[in-house]
Amino acid sequence: MKKSEDIKKLFQRFLDNKCTPGEVRALLQYFDAGENEALLRELIRKQSEDINAVSISSESLEPLLDAAYSKIRSSIAPDAEPAETHIQPLYHRLWFRISAAAAVVLFISVATFYFLRQESDGITAQMQNPATQEIEDIPPGINSAMLTLDNGTTIMLDSAADGALAQIGGIKAQKINGQIVYNITGNGGLQAEPVYNTIATARANQYMVVLADGSKVWLNAASSIRFPSYFKGNERKVEITGEVYFEVAKDAARPFRVEFNNPLGEKGEIEVIGTHFNVNAYPDEGDIKTTLLEGSVRVSKGNESVLIAPGEQANISNSPALEGKGITKRKDVALSQVMAWKDGFFVFNNSDIQAIMKQVARWYDVDVVFEGKILAERFTGKVSRNVSLSNFLTMLELSDVHVKMEGRKIIITP
């Protein structure tokens, strides 16, 4: 067998976290030789191309590969002698001299994310050594929600079997392929007043529902929608909290209305005819953001209203300091970033660490605490929402964000 084939097998053992310290030393010494640069680049590229979690263009992949290669090379020191210690999985936080190389290989192997500091001249090659700390890894969120019927009955939708869940007059609520669908089964029951149901997701949950008019609704983590069993009269109205994406069924005779409240108690409303839009109404965000992808919507608060077009965003402040402020409008919004959660990704574009960790807290059901001075740097990147928390935190550490875990609490330190 050729030596390069042996190295490839050893590299795969390294990715699988099965190398002994001696094998790791041999691997790093091999790649420390300049003539072996091409093979290392080939292995990094192959590992990246094998990843299905993220689609990366060749133009975007080259800088990522160059950075990963440089990071691994910078961590190889000819005089480094790793301690003869059994290598623990990375999420067990046992780091030794080659931790930077191991972390970068993990980063390539899950190939989901690369943070770029927006206020720095380059990528820091050195990593701090977090204290050894064994933690139980936390998986990503799942499709789950609680359905509360008008009579107070609750149904956990992740454990409910596919099929009929409830019959409400002429409306049947069914679970089909993990989604809730409301179907009109007869006109007799529609003579009565509709009853209201609520679907709510906890942290680390998301869900999708099809309303009786055919409108599709996706709920992000820690969100809810209250809606009638069927829409009666000349309008269709629902109430939401958290973040919700809508694909509204067209019905020119009955406009669709979405109501929400900000933490100040101010009510807002979105009026649509038939359109695709996203509403982020989390109380801990700076603004309630309505972002339009298709069609036309009018966002109202009090006596003020703003009409937005596709690619635009209407903002209503959540800040007590800005109470009474009107609606502001933004143009040329990055729709891919707004819709990343529905498509199964985190996407950050010049985001600060607080904004990033708010999303992490909701999706992994953890609490986040900042100790000391908060990082001023901003980050850009993309990561699958299917990665475990330990992998996400490893990627943060690669950008010199210092992270500690205590149970389900994440501590960010200077």
C-alpha positions as CSV (number, residue, x, y, z in Angstrom):
1,M,0.0,0.0,0.0
2,K,1.3,3.4,-0.9
3,K,2.2,5.7,2.0
4,S,-0.3,8.3,0.8
5,E,-3.0,5.7,1.2
6,D,-1.9,5.0,4.7
7,I,-2.0,8.7,5.5
8,K,-5.5,8.9,4.1
9,K,-6.7,6.1,6.4
10,L,-4.9,7.7,9.3
11,F,-6.6,11.1,8.5
12,Q,-10.0,9.4,8.5
13,R,-9.2,7.8,11.9
14,F,-8.3,11.3,13.1
15,L,-11.7,12.6,11.9
16,D,-13.4,9.7,13.6
17,N,-11.5,10.6,16.8
18,K,-9.9,7.1,17.0
19,C,-6.2,8.1,16.8
20,T,-3.8,7.4,19.6
21,P,-1.5,10.2,20.6
22,G,1.4,8.6,18.7
23,E,-0.7,8.3,15.5
24,V,-1.7,12.0,15.8
25,R,2.0,12.9,16.2
26,A,2.9,10.9,13.1
27,L,0.1,12.5,11.1
28,L,1.1,16.0,12.1
29,Q,4.8,15.3,11.4
30,Y,3.9,14.0,8.0
31,F,1.9,17.2,7.1
32,D,4.7,19.4,8.6
33,A,6.7,18.6,5.5
34,G,6.1,21.1,2.7
35,E,6.1,18.5,0.0
36,N,2.9,17.0,1.5
37,E,0.9,20.2,1.3
38,A,-1.0,19.0,-1.8
39,L,-2.3,15.8,0.0
40,L,-3.5,17.8,3.0
41,R,-5.4,20.2,0.8
42,E,-6.9,17.3,-1.1
43,L,-8.1,15.6,2.1
44,I,-9.6,18.8,3.4
45,R,-11.4,19.5,0.1
46,K,-12.7,15.9,-0.1
47,Q,-14.0,16.1,3.4
48,S,-15.8,19.4,2.6
49,E,-17.3,18.1,-0.6
50,D,-18.7,15.0,1.3
51,I,-20.8,17.3,3.5
52,N,-24.4,17.5,2.6
53,A,-25.5,19.9,5.3
54,V,-24.4,23.0,3.4
55,S,-24.1,23.8,-0.3
56,I,-21.0,25.8,-0.8
57,S,-20.0,27.3,-4.1
58,S,-16.4,26.7,-5.3
59,E,-15.7,30.5,-5.0
60,S,-16.8,30.4,-1.4
61,L,-15.0,27.1,-0.6
62,E,-11.5,28.2,-1.7
63,P,-11.0,30.9,1.0
64,L,-12.5,28.4,3.6
65,L,-10.1,25.7,2.5
66,D,-7.1,28.1,2.5
67,A,-8.0,29.3,6.0
68,A,-8.5,25.8,7.3
69,Y,-5.2,24.7,5.8
70,S,-3.4,27.7,7.3
71,K,-5.0,27.0,10.7
72,I,-3.9,23.4,10.7
73,R,-0.4,24.3,9.5
74,S,0.0,27.0,12.1
75,S,-0.8,24.5,14.9
76,I,1.9,22.0,13.8
77,A,5.1,22.7,15.8
78,P,8.1,20.5,15.1
79,D,9.0,20.7,18.8
80,A,5.5,20.0,20.1
81,E,5.2,16.8,22.0
82,P,1.6,15.9,22.9
83,A,1.1,14.4,26.2
84,E,0.6,10.6,26.2
85,T,-3.0,11.0,27.1
86,H,-6.0,9.1,25.6
87,I,-7.8,11.5,23.2
88,Q,-11.3,12.3,24.5
89,P,-14.1,13.4,22.1
90,L,-13.9,17.1,21.5
91,Y,-17.1,17.8,23.2
92,H,-15.6,16.4,26.4
93,R,-13.3,19.5,26.3
94,L,-10.0,17.7,26.8
95,W,-7.6,19.8,24.8
96,F,-3.9,19.3,24.4
97,R,-1.2,20.9,22.2
98,I,-2.8,19.9,18.9
99,S,-6.3,21.1,19.8
100,A,-6.2,23.8,17.1
101,A,-5.6,21.2,14.4
102,A,-8.2,18.8,15.8
103,A,-10.8,21.5,16.1
104,V,-10.2,22.7,12.5
105,V,-10.6,19.2,11.2
106,L,-13.8,18.9,13.1
107,F,-14.8,22.2,11.6
108,I,-14.1,20.9,8.2
109,S,-15.8,17.6,8.9
110,V,-19.1,19.2,9.9
111,A,-18.3,21.9,7.4
112,T,-21.2,24.0,8.3
113,F,-19.8,27.3,9.5
114,Y,-16.9,29.7,9.3
115,F,-16.9,32.8,11.3
116,L,-15.1,35.8,9.7
117,R,-14.3,38.7,12.0
118,Q,-15.4,41.9,10.4
119,E,-13.2,44.1,12.6
120,S,-10.0,42.1,12.4
121,D,-7.1,41.8,10.0
122,G,-7.2,38.1,9.7
123,I,-7.9,34.8,11.4
124,T,-6.2,34.2,14.7
125,A,-4.1,31.1,14.6
126,Q,-3.8,30.4,18.3
127,M,-6.6,29.0,20.5
128,Q,-7.0,29.3,24.2
129,N,-7.1,26.0,26.2
130,P,-10.5,25.8,27.9
131,A,-10.5,24.0,31.3
132,T,-11.2,20.3,31.0
133,Q,-14.9,19.9,31.5
134,E,-17.1,17.0,30.8
135,I,-20.5,17.9,29.5
136,E,-23.5,16.0,28.1
137,D,-23.9,17.1,24.5
138,I,-27.1,18.8,23.5
139,P,-28.9,17.8,20.3
140,P,-30.5,20.4,17.9
141,G,-34.2,21.2,18.0
142,I,-36.9,19.0,16.6
143,N,-40.4,19.2,14.9
144,S,-42.7,19.4,17.9
145,A,-45.5,21.6,19.2
146,M,-48.5,21.6,21.5
147,L,-52.0,22.0,20.1
148,T,-54.5,23.5,22.5
149,L,-58.2,23.1,21.5
150,D,-60.9,25.6,22.4
151,N,-62.1,23.4,25.2
152,G,-58.7,23.3,26.8
153,T,-57.7,19.9,25.6
154,T,-54.0,19.7,24.8
155,I,-52.2,17.4,22.4
156,M,-48.5,16.9,22.1
157,L,-48.0,16.8,18.3
158,D,-44.6,15.0,18.2
159,S,-46.0,12.0,20.0
160,A,-49.4,12.0,18.3
161,A,-49.8,9.4,15.6
162,D,-50.6,10.4,12.0
163,G,-54.4,10.6,11.4
164,A,-57.3,12.5,12.8
165,L,-56.7,14.5,16.0
166,A,-60.0,16.3,16.5
167,Q,-63.3,16.9,14.8
168,I,-64.6,20.4,15.4
169,G,-68.0,20.9,13.6
170,G,-67.3,20.6,9.9
171,I,-63.5,20.9,10.4
172,K,-61.2,18.0,10.9
173,A,-57.7,18.4,12.4
174,Q,-55.3,15.8,11.1
175,K,-51.6,15.0,11.5
176,I,-50.1,14.1,8.1
177,N,-46.4,13.5,7.8
178,G,-45.6,15.4,10.9
179,Q,-47.7,18.5,10.0
180,I,-51.1,19.6,11.1
181,V,-53.7,20.1,8.4
182,Y,-57.2,21.5,8.9
183,N,-59.8,20.4,6.3
184,I,-63.4,21.4,5.8
185,T,-65.3,18.1,5.7
186,G,-68.9,19.4,5.5
187,N,-70.9,22.6,5.5
188,G,-73.2,21.7,8.4
189,G,-70.8,22.6,11.1
190,L,-69.8,25.9,9.4
191,Q,-73.1,27.5,10.4
192,A,-71.9,27.8,14.0
193,E,-69.3,30.3,15.1
194,P,-65.7,29.0,14.6
195,V,-63.8,28.0,17.7
196,Y,-60.1,29.0,18.3
197,N,-57.1,26.7,18.6
198,T,-53.6,27.5,19.5
199,I,-50.4,25.8,18.3
200,A,-47.3,26.7,20.3
201,T,-43.7,25.6,20.1
202,A,-41.3,25.5,23.1
203,R,-37.6,26.3,22.8
204,A,-35.8,23.8,20.7
205,N,-39.0,23.1,18.7
206,Q,-40.4,24.2,15.3
207,Y,-43.6,23.2,13.5
208,M,-45.7,23.6,10.4
209,V,-49.5,23.9,10.1
210,V,-51.9,24.2,7.1
211,L,-55.0,26.3,8.0
212,A,-58.5,25.6,6.9
213,D,-58.2,28.1,4.0
214,G,-55.1,26.4,2.7
215,S,-52.6,28.9,4.1
216,K,-49.3,27.4,5.3
217,V,-47.7,28.5,8.5
218,W,-44.2,27.7,9.9
219,L,-43.5,28.4,13.5
220,N,-39.9,28.9,14.8
221,A,-38.8,28.0,18.3
222,A,-40.7,29.6,21.2
223,S,-43.5,30.8,19.0
224,S,-47.3,30.4,18.7
225,I,-50.3,31.0,16.5
226,R,-53.9,31.4,17.6
227,F,-56.4,30.8,14.8
228,P,-60.1,29.9,14.1
229,S,-61.1,26.4,13.1
230,Y,-62.4,28.0,9.9
231,F,-62.5,31.6,8.6
232,K,-66.0,33.1,8.7
233,G,-67.0,36.5,7.3
234,N,-65.1,38.9,5.1
235,E,-61.6,38.5,6.7
236,R,-59.1,35.9,7.9
237,K,-57.4,36.8,11.2
238,V,-54.8,35.1,13.3
239,E,-52.6,36.1,16.3
240,I,-49.0,35.2,16.7
241,T,-46.0,35.4,19.1
242,G,-42.4,34.7,18.3
243,E,-41.3,34.1,14.7
244,V,-43.7,32.8,12.1
245,Y,-43.5,32.5,8.3
246,F,-46.7,32.6,6.2
247,E,-47.6,31.4,2.7
248,V,-51.1,32.8,2.5
249,A,-53.7,31.3,0.2
250,K,-55.0,33.9,-2.3
251,D,-58.6,35.1,-1.6
252,A,-59.1,38.7,-2.8
253,A,-62.5,38.9,-1.2
254,R,-61.1,38.1,2.3
255,P,-57.9,39.8,3.3
256,F,-55.6,37.9,5.7
257,R,-54.7,39.7,8.9
258,V,-51.9,38.9,11.4
259,E,-52.0,40.5,14.9
260,F,-49.1,40.7,17.3
261,N,-48.1,42.8,20.4
262,N,-44.8,44.2,21.3
263,P,-43.5,44.1,25.0
264,L,-44.8,47.7,25.4
265,G,-48.4,46.5,24.9
266,E,-48.6,48.1,21.5
267,K,-50.6,46.1,19.0
268,G,-49.5,45.7,15.4
269,E,-51.2,44.3,12.4
270,I,-50.3,42.9,9.0
271,E,-52.9,42.9,6.2
272,V,-52.3,40.8,3.1
273,I,-54.3,39.6,0.1
274,G,-52.1,36.6,-0.9
275,T,-48.4,36.6,-0.2
276,H,-45.2,35.1,1.4
277,F,-43.8,36.9,4.4
278,N,-42.0,36.4,7.7
279,V,-42.8,38.0,11.1
280,N,-40.2,38.1,13.8
281,A,-42.0,39.3,17.0
282,Y,-39.7,37.9,19.7
283,P,-39.9,40.2,22.7
284,D,-36.1,40.1,23.3
285,E,-35.3,41.4,19.8
286,G,-34.8,45.1,19.1
287,D,-37.6,45.4,16.6
288,I,-40.6,43.4,15.4
289,K,-39.7,42.7,11.8
290,T,-42.1,42.0,9.0
291,T,-40.2,40.9,5.9
292,L,-41.9,40.4,2.5
293,L,-40.8,37.8,0.0
294,E,-43.7,37.8,-2.4
295,G,-46.8,39.9,-3.0
296,S,-47.8,42.9,-0.9
297,V,-48.5,43.6,2.7
298,R,-49.5,46.6,4.8
299,V,-48.0,46.8,8.4
300,S,-50.0,48.9,10.8
301,K,-49.5,50.2,14.4
302,G,-52.1,52.6,15.8
303,N,-53.0,55.1,13.1
304,E,-49.9,54.6,11.1
305,S,-49.4,52.1,8.3
306,V,-46.6,51.3,5.8
307,L,-46.9,49.3,2.6
308,I,-43.9,47.2,1.8
309,A,-42.8,45.5,-1.4
310,P,-40.8,42.2,-1.9
311,G,-37.3,42.5,-0.4
312,E,-38.4,45.2,2.1
313,Q,-38.9,45.0,5.8
314,A,-41.1,47.0,8.2
315,N,-39.8,47.5,11.8
316,I,-41.8,48.3,14.9
317,S,-39.6,49.1,18.0
318,N,-39.6,46.9,21.1
319,S,-37.6,49.4,23.1
320,P,-39.2,51.4,25.9
321,A,-37.0,54.3,25.0
322,L,-38.6,54.4,21.6
323,E,-42.2,54.0,22.8
324,G,-44.5,55.8,20.4
325,K,-42.1,55.7,17.6
326,G,-43.6,55.0,14.2
327,I,-42.9,52.2,11.7
328,T,-39.6,52.3,9.9
329,K,-38.9,50.6,6.5
330,R,-35.8,49.0,5.2
331,K,-35.1,48.1,1.6
332,D,-32.8,45.5,0.1
333,V,-33.0,43.1,3.0
334,A,-31.0,39.9,2.9
335,L,-33.9,37.5,2.5
336,S,-31.6,34.4,2.7
337,Q,-30.7,35.5,6.2
338,V,-34.2,36.2,7.3
339,M,-35.5,32.8,6.0
340,A,-32.5,30.7,7.1
341,W,-34.3,29.3,10.1
342,K,-37.1,27.8,7.9
343,D,-34.6,26.4,5.4
344,G,-32.7,24.7,8.2
345,F,-29.8,27.0,8.8
346,F,-28.4,29.8,11.0
347,V,-27.1,32.6,8.8
348,F,-25.3,35.5,10.3
349,N,-24.3,38.6,8.4
350,N,-22.1,41.0,10.4
351,S,-23.9,39.8,13.5
352,D,-22.8,40.5,17.1
353,I,-22.3,37.7,19.6
354,Q,-25.5,38.6,21.5
355,A,-27.7,38.2,18.4
356,I,-26.0,34.9,17.6
357,M,-26.5,33.5,21.1
358,K,-30.2,34.5,21.2
359,Q,-30.8,32.1,18.3
360,V,-28.6,29.4,20.0
361,A,-30.6,29.7,23.2
362,R,-34.0,29.3,21.5
363,W,-32.9,26.4,19.3
364,Y,-31.0,24.3,21.8
365,D,-33.1,25.3,24.8
366,V,-30.2,26.7,26.8
367,D,-29.6,29.8,28.8
368,V,-26.8,32.2,27.9
369,V,-24.9,34.4,30.3
370,F,-22.3,37.0,29.4
371,E,-19.5,37.7,31.9
372,G,-17.3,40.7,31.7
373,K,-17.0,42.9,28.6
374,I,-19.1,41.7,25.7
375,L,-17.2,41.1,22.5
376,A,-17.3,44.0,20.0
377,E,-16.5,41.8,17.0
378,R,-19.1,40.9,14.4
379,F,-19.4,37.6,12.6
380,T,-20.5,36.3,9.3
381,G,-21.2,32.6,8.5
382,K,-23.7,29.8,7.9
383,V,-24.3,26.7,9.9
384,S,-26.8,23.9,9.7
385,R,-29.4,23.8,12.5
386,N,-28.9,20.0,12.5
387,V,-25.5,20.2,14.2
388,S,-25.2,19.4,17.9
389,L,-24.5,22.2,20.4
390,S,-21.0,20.9,21.0
391,N,-20.1,21.3,17.3
392,F,-21.6,24.8,17.2
393,L,-19.6,25.8,20.3
394,T,-16.4,24.4,18.8
395,M,-16.9,26.7,15.8
396,L,-17.3,29.6,18.1
397,E,-14.1,28.7,19.9
398,L,-12.3,28.7,16.5
399,S,-13.0,32.4,16.3
400,D,-11.6,32.9,19.8
401,V,-15.0,33.2,21.5
402,H,-14.4,31.8,25.0
403,V,-17.2,29.4,26.0
404,K,-17.9,27.4,29.2
405,M,-20.8,25.0,29.8
406,E,-22.5,24.4,33.1
407,G,-25.4,22.1,32.6
408,R,-27.7,23.8,30.2
409,K,-26.1,27.2,30.8
410,I,-23.5,28.7,28.3
411,I,-21.2,31.3,29.7
412,I,-19.4,33.7,27.3
413,T,-16.3,35.3,28.8
414,P,-13.9,37.9,27.5
